[in-house]
Amino acid sequence: MTGRSTTKSYGTVAADRQKEMSGLEFVQGLADGTLPLNTMAGTLGYDITEAENGRVVVTAEPKDIHLNPAGTVHGGLAATMLDSCMGLAIQSTLDRGVGSTTLEFKISFVRPITPETGTIKAEGTVINRGRRIGIADGRVTDSKGRLLVHGTTTCLIFES
């Protein structure tokens, strides 16, 4: 599923409402705008633009507000985008009443990101999903498909 409504909202989704949806329904609701994005998305200016079973895409336009003192985009932007897309990719594979949380993730910065980089895309893909543990891979690329940042995550899966 791609796209989102033109009116973005930010906040949380009540636990009872989350339990009524499969993981894929939840993540697709974030992508299409029927559910609010988390407030961190509003703060950093990223959006969930694609969601399917085992794969989620998050995009952002790096701006001056994302810069570190050295003049490049702070690594926290890419890290947050990767944590979101990888964790949500795992979430998209879960049944109703099942949740997940990040246990750990690793990130490797390959190329600097600046406002001149243009739109960046973080794509998370499930590598393996077991009963208790999910593993996903994430890649942040520029509009030319060049790898900027790579990450992996391990998530704990639990009854919610």
N, C-alpha and C positions, 0 to 999 in steps of 0.2 A: 504494500500500500504506500502511496506517495502523496505528498502535498499536505497542507493543513489549512484550516479556515483562516480567513484574513484577520480575524480578531483573536489575538493570543491572550491566554489567561495563565496566571501563575498561582501556585498554591500547593495544596496537598489533596489527596484523594482519601476519603475516610476508609478505615480498615474494613468495615462492613461492606462497603461498596467494592473494594478490591477483591474480597473473598467471593463475590458474585461473578467475577470475570475470570476467564482463563488468562494466563500470562500474555498470550498473543492479543487477546481482546484489549487488555490493559495497555500494552505498548502501542497498538494501533490507535487507541483512543488518544494517546499522547501525540502521535504523529499527525492525526487528522484534526486535532483541536477540540474534540469532544470531551477530553479530560485536560485539566490544567498541567502545564509543565511545572517542574520544581522551580522554586524562587531563584536558585543558583543559575538556572538558564536565563532568567530575566536579568540578573546581575551581570553575567558575563556575555549575554547576547548570543547564545547559541540556540539552535532549533533542532528538533527531531524531525527529519524529513522523509525517512523511509523506514518501514517496519514490516518484516515478514518472519516466518518461523525460522529462528536461528540466526537472523541477520538484522542489524539496525544501523542506520546512518544518521549522524549528527553533523550539522554544518554551522559554520560561523564565519563572520567577516572580521578579521583582525583589525583593530583600530588603535589609535594613540592611547586610549584608556587601558589597553592591555600591556603596554610597554614596561619593561624592567629598566633600571637605571642605565644599563648598557645600550638601550635603544632597540632591543629586540623584544618580541612578544614573550611575556613571562611564561615559563613552562607550565604553570598552573592551568592555563587555558587548555592546552593540549591534554594535560593529565586529566582534567575534569571531563573533557569531551570523551576521552578514551574510557574512563571509569564508567561514564554513562552509557556509551554505545555497547561496550562489552557486557556490562551487567544487564542491560536491557535485552541484549541478544539472548542471554541465558534465560532471563525472565520470560521471553517470548515462547519458550519451549515448555513452560510449566502449566500444570492443570489448575483448575479452580482450587482455592484454599491452600495453595503452595506458594511459598515466597523464597527469596534468596537474598544474600548479602555478600559483599566482597570480603574475602578472607585476606587476600593479598593481591597486589599487582605490581608488575615491573614495567618500566618505561625506558626507552632508549631514544635519545634525540639525535636525528641524523642530519638535518639541515636547519638553519635558523628560520624563524617565521617573523615577518615584519608586516606592517600594514600594506606594503607594496606586494606582498605575496598574493593578496586577493583572497577569495573564498577558500576556506579549507574544509575538508571533508574527513570525518572520523568514521570508519566503518568497522563495526564489531561483528565477528562471526564465531559461532560456537564450534569448538574443536571436538569436545567430548562432553556429554551430559549424562551423568549417572544418577543414581537415586539420591545421593547425599552431596555430591560435588559436581560442579560444572566448570569447564575450562574454556576460555575464549581468547581469541586473537584480535588485536585492533591495529589499524593502520590509519595514520593521518596523512593525507595527500593534498597537493595543490591542484589547481585546475588543469595542469598538464599531466597529472597522474604521478608526479614525482613524490617519492616517499620522504616525509618530513619527520615523522615520529612513529615508533612502533611500540606496541605494548602487549602484554599478556595478563590474564587475570585468572584467579581461582575463586569461585564463589561457593558458599555453603547453601545447600538447599534444605528447606525445612517446612513443616506444616505451619501455616499461619493462623 
